[in-house]
Amino acid sequence: MKKIVKLAGISLVLLVIATLVSLRTFGLEPQDQRPGLWLAGERVTEPVSDWTFTDDFEEIFVQTNTRYGIPHSITTYCAEYNGRFYLFSAYYQGGVFPDTRGWNRNVIRDPRVRLKIGDNVYDQTLSYVSDESAKQPVIQKFEAKYPGWKSPGSENVHIFLVQDR
């Protein structure tokens, strides 16, 4: 009986390892409002000097680092403003930033992220934009890019600036 339990335990560990290696290799992107894990794609290593190409994308993927070592990825809206690139997190039901959203908590704890835009992935760092005077023109850019978007109010819209690592 001990051998069967030991063999079952070893088999389970090997299955978990094989699953994680497969997911790491092939990725598991978010879909239909469901979060994902690793993002796979062609890695871009040179710094991006012109983010205007992102105007062609409604949503992008963001992979954050969890405390337990398995990535958490989501889709979010983005906009380029004055040569800088921003991500957006709106709290429609209110809530306390960053506690209400797992990816926001992850970014505040560890700002290193991977972005997937089209087929390319970019390793970047995010910084939270807290200054209202800096947020307002970025929110206006979001409103221009997403004309059907209804703002939950400036206090519930959170902006992250994308920066090279």
N, C-alpha and C positions, 0 to 999 in steps of 0.2 A: 504494500500500500504506500509506503514512504517513497518508493521509487516512482510510482505513478504520479504522486503529488509533485515530486521534484521534477520529473520530466514535463509535467503540465506547466509548472512555473517557468522552466527554461524555455519551453515552446512559446509561452505568452510573451516573455521578454524579447525573444527573437522576432516574434510577429510585430511587436511594437517598434522595435528598431528598424525592421524592414519597411514598415509603413512610414515611419518618419523619414527614412532615407529616400523612399519613393516620392513623398510629398516635397522634400527639399529639392530633389532633382527635377521634378516636373511642375512644381508649384501647385498652388490651390488658391486661385483668385476669388475675390468676393463676387457674388452673383445675386441679383434680385434682392437688394437690401440685406443680404446675409454676409457676414464677414468671412474672410478667408484667412489663409496662412501665408506661405512664401509667395513672392511674386517672381516670376521667371520672365526673361526677355534678354534682348541684346543690351549689354551693359555699356553705357556711355561714360567714359572716364575723364574726358576733357571738360573743363568748366563751360557752362552755358552762358553766353554773353547776350543772347537775344531769345527771350521767352515768348515772343509774339506768336510763335507756331502753336502755342497752347490754346490760342483763340479758336482753333478748329476742333477742340475737344470739349464736349459737354461735361464729362466727368473723367477723373483720373483715379488711379489706385494709389493708396498710401499704405506702406507696410511699416508698422511700429514694432518696438521691442518690448515684450512683456517681461514681468519680473521672473517668470518661470522658464524663460528661454525659448519659447515657441512663438514665432512672430504672429502678429494680429494685423490683418489688412482689411481695408475698407475702401469704399468709393467716396469721393468728395468733389465739390465744385472748386474751380480754380479761376484765377484771372491774373493777367499781366497788367501792371500799372507803373508808368514812368520807368520802364526798364527792369522792374523788379517783379518777382513772381510770388503770388499769395494763394494760400489755401483757406478754406472757409468752413466753419462749423456753426450751424444755427441750432439753437435750442427752442423748438417750437412750443414745447410744453413747459417751458421754464426749466428750472433745475439749477444746481450749483456747479459752475465751471471750476475745475475740470471733472468733477466727480460723476456727473451724469453720463459721460461718454468714456468708454474704455480707451479709445485711441487718444483722446485728449489727455487723460491721466498718463498714458504711456509717454506721450511727447513731452509733457511737463517734467516727468521723471528722467527720460532719456531722449533728447531732441534729435538723435540720429534716426533718419528714416530712409526708406527706399521708395521712390516714386516710379510708377509705371505710366508712361504716356505713349499711347500707340503700342508699338512693339518694343520700345526702348525702356530700360530702367536706369534711374539716376540715384546715386547715393548722395543724400543731402542732409542738411541740418535745418530744423525749424526753430524759429523764435516767435514767441507770443507777442502780438502787437497790443499793448494795453493803452497807449495814448489815444484818446478819443479824436484829437485833431488829425492824427495819422490814419486812424481807422476810417473816418468818414469818406475821404475820396476813394478809398479802396472799395468800400461798400457801394458807392455810387458806380464804380466800374463793374462790380458784380451785377448790380441792377441793370446796367446797360447790356451786359453780356447775356443775362438771363431775364428777359423782359417779363416773363410770366411768374417770376419769383416773387413771393410775398414775404416781406421782412417781418420777423417776430419782434422787431424793435432793436435798436442799436445795442441795448444792454444784454440782449440774448444772441447777438452775433459775435462770434469770436474769429479772429483773423490770425493766421500764422504766416510769417515771412519765410520764404525758402532761401537758404544760403548754401554755398558750397561747403563741403567738409574741409 
